């Protein structure tokens, strides 16, 4: 095994720099590349993966964790050959088993991680075992008898390692099946249009075009986009499409590299190319659509591991080129230039990920036909209050993808807020016709129909929303509002109670229950509901205000005053809080305090007619009292 030890050192040559300096340089370059976004916002998928994720935010690092354990698994497998000569077969087996375990961890982070077992097998057979395909082919052609018992098959250690890898892979797949089942995720045509094409030829051509795009992104990562779906890459439907040239170029390069990797007489060249191609191709296989349909056209994240192979091939290519030319300084300058250009691109892209606005707008120049890009820009603008611009982008998203129900839903919501109810109803009705189980669109349609006084239709829409999403507190809340408008008080209270059961912190539902019970004269029940609500949401000033009103009517002035003051402390600029506290003092006989808070309320809202009237009554009362005193 001493030869293997030397070979490994030859395959993985030592760094030109001392190890410590090499690590520092790599770390410094990484910091420079990503320093612009370290304090950026959580954007795009981060909202669901990190901000709104209660199980663990680490899911947002799935690709990085997978790559970490993938590389550790491969390095562990390499360690098996280094240790086998020093400490025997037991140590070698330990490292192989550790490699399999690390591969399992990589798979649990991301399914792509299981491919490390295939890479380890290729590395073992072709790189360590020095299996020469050209030699085997020649022996087959010449009917060489030595082929009957090749040395590789006599290698018991190799067969044992292949058995361990195969068993480990089968075990991983079984565990994955037990946890997640056999059914693949459900994807739509907009996610991966080629996989829904009727013609197998069209599917094959477009899959290969996707491969060429991925290869180009490795070579020239200038056109990057956060999402490549929804018409970003139109299908190739004819051989006259000029893009088929990219397919030919890709396979011309790949076949040339594969031939050199498998058939070159130079053993060192053969093994380096095999290793590079293994890293380039094998981790990409799960994203290739060859084994199952994937939910994307191009995803830059799946190129993270294949980029290792790309770097190996690029380094080997420049090394071979420098050996055959005297202009070594020129080659070095080209390499440094490529590194600097890619660093610059990384810095620019890192800056684009600082905020959603920059990220989404950067995609417009890359994928102007992508409806999701326009949708996300519109959503970002709507969140910032720029409804006019948001409408423009939502309309463009619907134009590009007439079945984009989420864009219809958001556009309908904005039109509803702008009181353009007829168009809002048309859009939301279309959305639920396209996707009948779209619960949010059913609820929003119900809100619009309620505003149009079409109460029966609104109730039916709310019921459809709840049918498709059983645990939908906001829909129960809106259903309660509908019942309250129809004076169906018991039904309203039941709907709001359902909302608070599903979402105990639903402040609006609690408030509406308290107010309805207060308005219908059920003060004791209103007080009980208010106290229950404040136990669950103790810092909600609107609940304090509503309960304070109830307590004041029940002549529990001291407790009511305390809640009013606490609510005002939390929200001092609420005119109604000061106005109702003034009413409490007015009833209680603390007229000076009543006058003070009436005046504060009118300063905050001079148009409050009720407060003006009460303030006028108080002033007349105070004037009469002064006259009597005189």
N, C-alpha and C positions, 0 to 999 in steps of 0.2 A: 504493500500500500504506500510505500515511500514515493513511488512515481506519481500516484494520485495527489499526494501532498504538494509536490512540485508543480503539477499541472494546475492545481487550483490557484497557486500563487501566480502562475503564468496567465491564467484566464482572468483573474482579478488582480491586475498589477497594482503595486503600491503607488500611493499618491506622490506626485512630484514634490509637494510640500510635506513637512513633518505632519503627523496625524493631528496634533493639536491645532496647528496653523490652518490645516485644511478644513477642520470643523469650524473654526472661527470665521474663515472666509465664506463658507457656505451659509453660516448663520447670519453674517452681516449682509450678504446679498439678499437673503430671504426677508430680513428686516427692511431693507431699502425698498424691496418690491411691494411690500404690503403695509408699510408704515402709514400710508395715507388713509387707510380704512379701519385702523385699529379702534378708533373711537366713533365709527360711523353708526348709523341707525340699524335696527333690525329690519330687514327689507324682504319683500316677496315671501318665499316659503318660511322665512325665519319667524313670521308672525304665528304660524301654526306649529312649527317645530320647536320653538323656544318660548316665545312670549305667552302664547295661550296653552302651552302644553303642561298639564299637571303631573303624569307618570314619571319623565326626565327630559331636559333640553339637550342632552347629549345626542339625541337622535339627529339633531342638525349637523352632527359631525360624522355621520355614518360613512361617507366616502373616505374621509381622512383616517378614521379608525380602521376601516377595512384595509386601506393601503398599508397602514402601520403593521397590522398583524400579518398581512400577506407577505410583506418583506421580511418580517421576523421569522415567519415559517420557512421561507426560502433560505434565509441565512442559517437557520437551524439545520436544515437539510444539508447545506454545504458543510456545516460543522461536523456532521456525522462522518464525513470522509477525512476530515482533518484529525478527528479523535480516534478513528478506528485503528490507525497504526500505533498510536501512543498507548491506549488503554484497552484495546481488544474489542470484540464484537458486542459485548454488553453495553459499552459506552456508545458505540455506533447506533445500536438499536434504540437506546434512550433518546438520542437526538432525533431519530426518525419519528419516534412516537411523539416527542415534543413538537416537532414540525407539524404533524397531523393535528395535534391539539390546537396549535396556533392557527392552523388553517380553518378549523371548526369555529374558532372565535372570530376570524375574519369573515366567515360565511354568516355568522349571526349578526355581524355589523351590516353586511351587504351581501346579497347572494353571489355577487361576482367573486367573493373571496374563495369559494370552493375551487376555482380554477387553478389555485396555487398547487394543488395536488397534480394536476396535469402538467404544469410547468416543471414541477420536481421530477416527474417521470421522464419527461423529454430531456431534462438536464442530466439525469442519471444515465439514460441510454445513449444519447447522442454526444453529450459533452464529456462526461466522466468515462462512460464505457467505450467512447471513441468508435461508435458504430458507424461504418462507412457504407452508405447506400450505393455509391458508385462501385465499390468493390463487390458488394453482394450481387448487383445487377450483372457485372462482368462474369461472376462465377455462374450465375444462372444461364447466361448466354453460352458459356463454354462448358456447361454441365460438369462443373468442378465437383468432385466427390467430397471435398472438404466442406462443402456447403451443408452436407447432411448433418454435421455436428459442429455448428459454429461455436466459437469460444464463448460468445456472449450467453448462449443458452446453457452452457456448462457452469456459468457463474452462479453458484447457489446464493451468494449474497444479493445479487441483483434480483433474482426471482423472489427472494424473501422480502426485499424492500418493495417490489411491485405488488406483492400480496398485501403488505401492510397498507400501502397507498390505496389499493382498490377496496380493501375492507373498510378503511377509514372513510373513503368517499361514499361508499354504500351506506355506512352508518349515518353519515351526515345527512344524506338525502332522506333516509328513513325518519330521522328526528325531525327534519324540516317538514316532512309529510305529516307526521303525527301532530305537529304544532299548528300548521297552517292549512292542512288538507291538500287535496290534489287539484282542486279547481284553480285555474289561472285567474288573475285579476281581470275585471271587465273593463275593456278600453273601447273608445268610440273612434269613428272614422277620422275625426279631426285630430286625434292624438297621433295616429299612424296611418295615413291614408293609403299607403302602398299595400299594407297588409290586408286591406279590404277590397283591393282590386280583383275583378273576376278572372282576369287572365293571369295564368302562372308566369307567362313570359314578362308581362308588365311588372308583376311583383318582383321577379328576379332582377330585371334591369334596374328598377328603382332601388332595391336593396343594395345592389352593387354601386349605384350612384351615391347612396348614403355613405357607403364605405369610403368612396373616393373623397367625399366632403370631409369625413373625419380625418382622413390622411392629410388633406390640405390644411385643416385646422392645426394639425401637429406641425406641419412645415411652416405655415404662415398664419399664426393666430391673430389676424388683424380684424376679421369680421366675427365678432362674438356677440351672442344674444342670450338673454336669460331664458328664452323659450323659443323653440323652433317648430312649434306645431301650427295648426290652423292656417294652412295655405302659405306658410313661410317658404316652403320648397314645393313648387308645382310638380305634379307627376310627369314623368317622361312617358308619353303614349305612342311615340313614333320613332323609328330609327333615324328619321331626318332631323331629330332634335340634336343640336350641336353638343349638348351635354354628354352624349354617349362617348365623346372623345375622352372625357375624364375617366370613364370605365376602362377604356383601352389602355390609357396611360398607367392607371393603377395596377392592372394585372400584368402589364409589361414589366413594371418595376418589381412587383412581388414575385413573379415567376423567375425573373433573373436572380433575385436574392435567394429564393428557395433552391434553385439549381446550384448556385454557388455554395450554399449552406450544406447541401446534402451530397454534392458530387465533386466538390473541389479536391484536388490532390494535396493541397496545403491543409494539413490537419488543424493547425492553429487558426487559420482563417475560417475553416469549416465550423469549428466549435464556437468562435466568437459570433459569427453570423447566426448560428443556430440559437445561441442564447439570446441575442438581440431580437430575432424573429419570434422566439418563444414568448418573451416579455411583451412584444408588440401585438401578437395575434391572440394568444390564449386568453388573457384577461378580458379581451374584447368580445369573445365568443357569446357570452350571455346577452349582449346587446345587439347581436347580429341578425336577429329574427330567424335564425336557422332552426332553432329548437322549439321556440315558442314566440308568440307575438309579444312585442314590448310596447310600452305606452309612450313612446316618443319617436321622433324622426332622427334628430341629432341631439345628443346630450353631452355637453362638454365635460361633465363630471366623469363620464365613463372612460375618458381618455387619460385620466390621472395615472393609472397604472401602466397602460400601454406607452406612455411617454418615457418610461424607463427604457423600454426597448428601442424607442426612437433615439434616445440619447446614446445608447450603446452603439447603434448602427452609425449614427452621425460621427461619433468619436472615432470609430474604426475606419470609416470612410476618409476622414481628414488625415488620420494617421497613415493610411495606405497611400494617399495622395502625396503626402509630404516625403515619403520614401522614394517616389518616382519623379521628383522635381527638385531643382536646386533652389527654387524660390521659397524656402521654408519660412522666411519672415513674412512673405505675402500670405501664405497659408495661415500663419499664426494671427496676422492682422484680420483676415477674413473671419476666423473663429471668434476672435474678440469682438469684432463688429457684430456678428450674429448674436453673441451673448448680450451685448449692450442694447441692441435693437429690441430683443425680447424682454430685457429688463425694463426698457422704456415702455413697451406695450403693457407690461405687467403693472407698472406704476400708474399708467393711464387708466387701465381697467379697474385697478384697485380703487381709484378715486371715483369711478362711476358707481361702485357698490357702496358708496358712503350714504346715499339716500335713495329712496324709491324713485323720486322724480328724475334724478340723473340716470339711474339704471334703466328705467322704462324709456326715457327719451333717447338713450344711446341705441336702443333696439330699433328705432324707427328707420335709421339709415341702413340697417342690415336686413330687416324683415318688414318692409312697409306694407306687405300684403297679409301680415299676421294680425288677425282680429284680436287676439289676446293682448298684443302690445297696445293697441288703441284702447281696449277695455281697461287695462291697468293704468294707463295715463289718465283716462277719464275718471276712474275710481280715485286716483290720487288727487286730482283736481277737485272732485266732489268733496273729499275729506277736508280739503282746505277751504271749502266754501265757494269755490269758483264754479257755480252751477252752469253758467252759460258755456264756458269752454268744455266742461265735462259732457254736456249734451252733445256737442259737436263730435267728440271722440266716441261716445257711445253709439251715435248714429252711424259713424264710419265702421265701427265694429260689427253692427248689425248688417250693414250693407255688404261687408266682406264675407260675413258668415250669417246668412238669413235664419239659421237655426240656433244662433247663440243666445240661449235662454237667459243666461246670467246677465248679459248686456241689456236684454229687453227688460228684465226685472229691475235693474238699477236705473235704467232710463225712465221706466214707468214710475219709480219712486220719486225721482226728481220732478217729473211732470206733475205728479200728484201734489207735491209740495208747492209747486207754482200754480196750482189750481187749474191745470190743463187736464181736466179729469177724463174727457172723452178719449183723447189719444192715449192717456195712461191706461184706461180700461182696455182699449184695443190691443196695446202691446202686451199687457199682462194676460189677457185672454189667449193671445197667440202663444205666449210662453207655455201656458198650461196645456194647450192643445198639442204642442210639440213634445213636451215632457210632462205627462199627466201626474207624475209623482213628485213634482217640484213644489214642496210644501210652502216655501217662502213666497213663491209667486202667487199661490192660492191665497195666502194670508193678505198679501198686499192688494190683490184683486178685491178681496172682501173689504178692505179699508176704503178703496176707491168707490166701490158700490155703496158702501154705507154713506159716504160723502154725497153721493148722487141720490140719496134717499131710496135706494133700491134695497130695502132691508131683507126681504126674503132671499134674494140672490146673494147678498152679503153673508147671511147666516149659512147658506149652502156652501159658499167658498171657504168660510172658516171651518166648517165641518170637514170639508175635503182636505184642508191643510192638516187638521188633527188626525184624520184617517191615515195620512201618509207619514206623519211624524207624531207619534203618540205623546211623546214628552216635549210639548211645545208651549211653554208658559206664556210667551208673548202673544200667541194666538188666543189662548184662553183669556188673556187680559183684554184683547180687542173684542172678543166675543162678548165679554162682560160689558164693555162699553156700549155695544150694540143693544144688548138687553136693557141696559139702563135707559138708553134713548127711547126704547119702546115701553118703558115703565114696567118691565118684567123684573121686578126687584129681586125676587128669590133666585131666578135664573142668573141674574147678574152677580149676586153674592156667591153662588155656587161656582160660577166660572172663575171669579177672582180667587176664590179659595183654592181651586185646582191649580191656578197659576202659582200661588204661594207654596202649595205642597211640592210642586215640581221645582220651584226656585224660591227658597225661603227668603232670599234677599231682594225679591221683586217689590221694590218700594212703591211703585205706582199702583200695583194691585192692592197692597195694604192700604194705601191712602184712599183709594176709591171706595174700599169697603167701609173705612171709618167715616168718610164724607156722606156716603149713601145712608148709613145707619143714623148718622147725625141728622141729616135732612128729613128722614122719615120719623124722627122722634124717638128712636131706640137708643137713648143715651147710654144706658147701662151696657148694652151689647157693644156699642161703639167704643166705650171706654175699655172693655175687656179686649176687644180686637186691637186697639191702639197699644195697650200695655204688652200684649203678646208680640206685636210687631217690633216695639222698641227693645224687647229682650233679645230679638234676633238681629236687629239693626240698630244698635244703641246710639250711633252717631249720626243718624239721618235727621237733619233739621226739619225736613218737610213733615216727617211723622211726628216730631215734637210739636210742631205748629198745629197739626190736625187734632192731636190729642189734647193740647192746651185749650183749643176751642171747645171741645166736648166738656172738659173739666170746668171751664168757665161757665157754661150753660148749666152745669150741675151744681154751681155755686161753691165749687172747691177752689176758691180764689187763690189761696196761697200756693197750692201745687200747680195750678194753671200758670200763675205768674212765673214760677221757677222754670217751667218748660218754655214759656215765651222768651224769657231772658236767655236761656241756653240756646234756643234756636237763633235768636238775634246775634248772639256771640259768634255762632257758626256762619251766619249769613247776614251781616249787618246792613246790607244795602237792599234788603227786601222790604219794600214799602208796606206790603200787606201785613208783615209781621209786626211792624210798629203800629199800624192802624188797628189791628185786632187786639194788641196789648193795650192800646189806648181805650178801646171799647171795654175791656176788662176792668181797667182802673175807673172808667166812667161808671160802670155798674157798681163797683166796689166802694165808690165814694172817694177815691184818691184823685181828686179833680186836677190838682196841679201836675201830677204825673201823667194823667190822661192828656192834659193840654200839651205837655212836652212831647209825647209820642205822636199825637195828632200832627203836630207841627213838623216833626222829623219825617213822618210818612208823606206829608204833602210836599216837603222839599224833594223827597225822592221821586214822587209821582204826583205832580200838581193836577193831573187830570182825573184823579180818583174821586168820582162823584159821591160815593157813599161816605168816604172819609171827610169830604168837604161838608156834607150835610151834618154828620155827627159833630164835627168841629164847631159848626155854627150853633148847634144846639147847646154845646158845652159853653161857648162864649156867652150866649144869652143867659144861661143859668148862672154863670159867674157874675155877670153884670147885675142880675137881680139880687144875688147874694150881697154884692157890694152896696147896692142901694138900701137893702134892709139894714146892713151894718151902719150906714150913715144915718 
